[in-house]
Amino acid sequence: MQPKQNKAQTRHDKVAIGRTFGRAATSYDSHAELQRLVGERLLTLAGPVPLGRVLDLGCGSGHFTEKLTHQGHQLIALDLASPMLKFTRLRCPEALCLQGDADALPLGGDCVDMVFSSLALQWSQDLTHALIQLKRSVRPGGRILISTLAEGSLGELAQAWHQVDSQPRVNRFLSEESLRIAVASAGLNPAQLSFETVTLHYDSSLAVMRALKGVGATHLHQGDGHRTLNRHTLAALERAYQTLASSPKQLPLSYRVCYGVFTLD
Ligand SMILES: C[S@@+](CC[C@H](N)C(=O)[O-])C[C@H]1O[C@@H](n2cnc3c(N)ncnc32)[C@H](O)[C@@H]1O
């Protein structure tokens, strides 16, 4: 069975996604609060892992590439955005840095002991297909650690936009059921999947959008809703978003995070 995701979806524009992340390479580290938190949690969930060759898929600016290298692993860092890889190279000269796409993995079979991929696979066109490729690249007995986003992520932002206009302003994410199906369809043990909601707070809707832009997570799969932003629209968004605040200047932005830790047969 295939997850519901991809059938009705337009093809993801990988050049545009890479360009948007690339533009954020210099600001990424100062806005990556969620990414740090989730990556650390993923490593904690995985527990101690034997040293070996590790693929950091969607490595971004290389924070976790560096961390895993310092633990003694040999790293392959792969990302769609070459400006992100420049930072990874600077941070971690010993890592092999490759520009590439999770949906067309440029790696052979059984070539790594572990895959670490934190908050990148939500950008994949077809999660099942991406997971099958990851599975192929990991040697028997190796591990795959992933975190990705599920439906409910950016929910407050979507809700606030919904009160302003009917344009698609926020990407949609796979439901938990679709994520479980994607994992099972890839032949990975679905029992090892967990979900948690992480909520960050910002003082304005502009701060929310700056934070998303800061990490490069602003590409919209359906059209470019950002082009039509003007002062009037932004003021309407701010009013709508403020109604969701738990206390003044505490605008919530929630992420439904999915963690998967798999050991291969
Ligand atoms: C939110 S960042 C996460 C970076 C890093 N894993 C971390 O936790 O800090 C997502 C990264 O995934 C990359 N990415 C997005 N789609 C990708 C794809 N299809 N293949 C490879 N990398 C991709 C982006 O360029 C970006 O650097």
The ligand as a Tripos MOL2 file, in Angstrom:
@<TRIPOS>MOLECULE
LIG
   27    29     1     0     0
SMALL
NO_CHARGES

@<TRIPOS>ATOM
      1 C1         15.8390   21.6770    8.0140 C.3       1 LIG1
      2 S1         17.3740   21.3430    7.2470 S.3       1 LIG1
      3 C2         18.0360   20.0960    8.3480 C.3       1 LIG1
      4 C3         19.5500   20.0840    8.3150 C.3       1 LIG1
      5 C4         20.2300   19.1900    9.3230 C.3       1 LIG1
      6 N1         19.8560   17.8090    9.1430 N.3       1 LIG1
      7 C5         19.9380   19.6370   10.7310 C.2       1 LIG1
      8 O1         19.2650   18.9040   11.4510 O.co2     1 LIG1
      9 O2         20.3680   20.7340   11.0900 O.co2     1 LIG1
     10 C6         16.9090   20.3840    5.8330 C.3       1 LIG1
     11 C7         18.0560   20.1380    4.8860 C.3       1 LIG1
     12 O3         17.6290   19.1230    3.9730 O.3       1 LIG1
     13 C8         18.0740   19.4800    2.6840 C.3       1 LIG1
     14 N2         17.1880   18.8230    1.7090 N.ar      1 LIG1
     15 C9         15.9180   19.1440    1.3830 C.ar      1 LIG1
     16 N3         15.4440   18.2890    0.4660 N.ar      1 LIG1
     17 C10        16.4420   17.4120    0.2120 C.ar      1 LIG1
     18 C11        16.5600   16.2990   -0.6750 C.ar      1 LIG1
     19 N4         15.5590   15.9250   -1.4540 N.pl3     1 LIG1
     20 N5         17.7310   15.6430   -0.6890 N.ar      1 LIG1
     21 C12        18.7730   16.0160    0.0910 C.ar      1 LIG1
     22 N6         18.7140   17.0650    0.9390 N.ar      1 LIG1
     23 C13        17.5600   17.7430    0.9990 C.ar      1 LIG1
     24 C14        18.0090   20.9900    2.6380 C.3       1 LIG1
     25 O4         18.8360   21.5340    1.6340 O.3       1 LIG1
     26 C15        18.4440   21.3540    4.0650 C.3       1 LIG1
     27 O5         19.8200   21.5690    4.1350 O.3       1 LIG1
@<TRIPOS>BOND
     1     1     2 1
     2     2     3 1
     3     2    10 1
     4     3     4 1
     5     4     5 1
     6     5     6 1
     7     5     7 1
     8     7     8 2
     9     7     9 1
    10    10    11 1
    11    11    12 1
    12    11    26 1
    13    12    13 1
    14    13    14 1
    15    13    24 1
    16    14    15 ar
    17    14    23 ar
    18    15    16 ar
    19    16    17 ar
    20    17    18 ar
    21    17    23 ar
    22    18    19 1
    23    18    20 ar
    24    20    21 ar
    25    21    22 ar
    26    22    23 ar
    27    24    25 1
    28    24    26 1
    29    26    27 1
@<TRIPOS>SUBSTRUCTURE
     1 LIG1         1 GROUP 0 **** ****
